Amino acid sequence: MCSSDLGRPALDVGCGTGAHAVYLAQQGFHVTGIDVSAEALRHAEHAANEAGVVVDWQLGDALTWAPERKFDFVFDRGLMYCLPSQVLGLYKRQLFSWLRPGGQFVLVHVQREHWLDICPLGPSKLSGSQLRNHLAPQFSEIECMDEGQMRPLGVGPLLRTRGYRFRAQPTETSGHVPLTRNAPV
């Protein structure tokens, strides 16, 4: 992050107990954090108070939430990973509706390392190419950062955590592609 980010609106979607939202606020962003858990948001408010920062905490469902403002930066550390595949198109439209043209979406995502890495329980994991294809053409990848590998249960599938940075693409007529709730993915 750079000095030009100071005071810019940022959203931590699926913020949980607020660690990332608090960090962004400490970096000078005007942060909104949204989560479906009131209990998590109570912990998040406590964390923000302890850190001496202000975050606008919102209780709500990211798939239906409609904020009053647009954001320059949206951060997701696990929500998209946990969503069922049948709602990923809706989530993509939500992301696009939250961001200003040219805004950035940062996603930390757990993905499959190999086609044999199948885990019948838990969320479906997209590969890097599946993720890029899913977010195109509304988002273009700026950067991919390798964060590490893990075996959640100590044995079984090897998962890789990667960070991605995408830019929301404006249309030729300046502005966002108009997407409705029923628009194709």
CORKAGI-V367940 format. One record per run of one state. SS is the DSSP state (A for helix, B for strand, O for the rest). FROM is the first residue (numbers start at 1). LEN is the number of residues. If there is no record, write none. Layout:
ss=SS from=FROM len=LEN
ss=SS from=FROM len=LEN
This chain:
ss=O from=1 len=2
ss=A from=3 len=3
ss=O from=6 len=3
ss=B from=9 len=5
ss=O from=14 len=5
ss=A from=19 len=8
ss=O from=27 len=3
ss=B from=30 len=6
ss=O from=36 len=2
ss=A from=38 len=14
ss=O from=52 len=3
ss=B from=55 len=5
ss=O from=60 len=11
ss=B from=71 len=6
ss=O from=77 len=2
ss=A from=79 len=4
ss=O from=83 len=2
ss=A from=85 len=14
ss=B from=99 len=14
ss=O from=113 len=15
ss=A from=128 len=8
ss=O from=136 len=3
ss=B from=139 len=12
ss=O from=151 len=8
ss=B from=159 len=10
ss=O from=169 len=17
